[in-house]
C-alpha cells in the first residue's frame, strides 16, 4: 500500500467512519477480553473457564456466521451495524453497573461474551462488506491494510488500558470505558452514506441462499484454500492467546497491570507488522503472507508458552503479533477478491463461520490447560497446529493460483 493509495482511501468519508467504528469496537473488545480473563481467573482459578469465555464469544460465529452473511444481504447494512453496536453497548453498560455494585458474577460475563460474539460475527458480512462498497474492489487491499492496522493498534491500547484501569479503579471503570468507545462508534455509524438499502434477493429463500453460500466455497478452489488456512489458524493458533492472562499471573507472577502490558506486546507486534505489510506488500503477495503469518504465529506462541521470564515472553508475543497481522491483513482481502461480486457478502459470512470453528480450539485448549497446565497445554496446541498446517499442504496450495 503506497502512501498515495493509502491517502486516497482515507479521503473517502464513509471509509473513515467505518475505520473509526472498527477501531473503537476493537479497542473495547481487546480491553474487555483482558479484563474478563483476569476477573474470571481471580474468581475461579480455572484456566478452562477463562478459555470458555472466548469460546462463548466465538460460538455465534461458528453457529450463525453464514446465516448472518445471508441475512445481511436482506437488510440495510447501516441499520444492522447500528443495531449491533447498540446491543454491545447495552451489554457493557450492564457489566459496568454490576461491577461497581460488587455483584458481577461469571455467568453474567458469559452472557456478555455471547452478545459480544453476535456483534463480532457480523463484522465481516456487514462492516467489512460496507468498506468494499465504499472504496471499490481495486482499493480493497489498501483499505483492509488500514483496517487491520487499526485493529492491531487496538490490541496494544485495549489490554494496556484494561489492565491499568483494572488495577487502579476496578473492572467497573474498564467496562465503562468500553461503553464510551461504543457510543463513539454508534455516532460514527449513524452518519454513513453506504449500506442504506438492502441488496435484491430475487425471491431466493434464506435456506437456499445459505446452501449456496457453502456451495460457493466448495466450487471455488482458491476460496476453499483460504478457508482451510482460516480454520487451522482459528483452531490451533488464536486460542493460545486466551492463556496470556493465565500464564502471566500463574507462571510469570505478574499482576493485572503487568498482564495488561504483556498482552499488549502481541498488539505492538501486530501493529508494526500490519504497517510494514501495508507499506511494502502488493496484493499478489498476500497468499504467501497469509500462509507464512499463520506459521509464524503458531511457532512464536510455542516460544511464549515455554519462555523463562516476562522479557522473553513479551518478545515472543511481539512475533505472535507480526504473524497475526500478516494473517489478518490478507484474509478478508483474499476472500473478497476470490468470490464473485454478487456473492461477496455471503462469502464473508462463510468466513465468519470458518473463524467460528475456533470454539473447538478454545475447548481443546481449556481442557488441556486444566489437565496439563496452561504452559504445557498452550505449547501442545501450537505444535499441533504446525503439524496440521504441514499435513494439509495439498488443501491450501490453490491459494497461490
HELIX and SHEET records of a PDB file:
HELIX    1   1 UNK A    3  UNK A   10  1                                   8    
HELIX    2   2 UNK A   13  UNK A   44  1                                  32    
HELIX    3   3 UNK A   47  UNK A   72  1                                  26    
HELIX    4   4 UNK A   77  UNK A  101  1                                  25    
HELIX    5   5 UNK A  106  UNK A  121  1                                  16    
HELIX    6   6 UNK A  123  UNK A  128  3                                   6    
HELIX    7   7 UNK A  129  UNK A  135  1                                   7    
HELIX    8   8 UNK A  137  UNK A  139  5                                   3    
HELIX    9   9 UNK A  140  UNK A  168  1                                  29    
HELIX   10  10 UNK A  171  UNK A  190  1                                  20    
HELIX   11  11 UNK A  206  UNK A  219  1                                  14    
HELIX   12  12 UNK A  221  UNK A  232  1                                  12    
HELIX   13  13 UNK A  233  UNK A  237  3                                   5    
HELIX   14  14 UNK A  238  UNK A  243  5                                   6    
HELIX   15  15 UNK A  244  UNK A  246  1                                   3    
HELIX   16  16 UNK A  247  UNK A  251  3                                   5    
HELIX   17  17 UNK A  256  UNK A  280  1                                  25    
HELIX   18  18 UNK A  283  UNK A  285  5                                   3    
HELIX   19  19 UNK A  286  UNK A  305  1                                  20    
HELIX   20  20 UNK A  310  UNK A  338  1                                  29    
HELIX   21  21 UNK A  341  UNK A  343  5                                   3    
HELIX   22  22 UNK A  344  UNK A  356  1                                  13    
HELIX   23  23 UNK A  358  UNK A  372  1                                  15    
HELIX   24  24 UNK A  374  UNK A  391  1                                  18    
HELIX   25  25 UNK A  393  UNK A  396  1                                   4    
HELIX   26  26 UNK A  397  UNK A  400  5                                   4    
END                                                                             
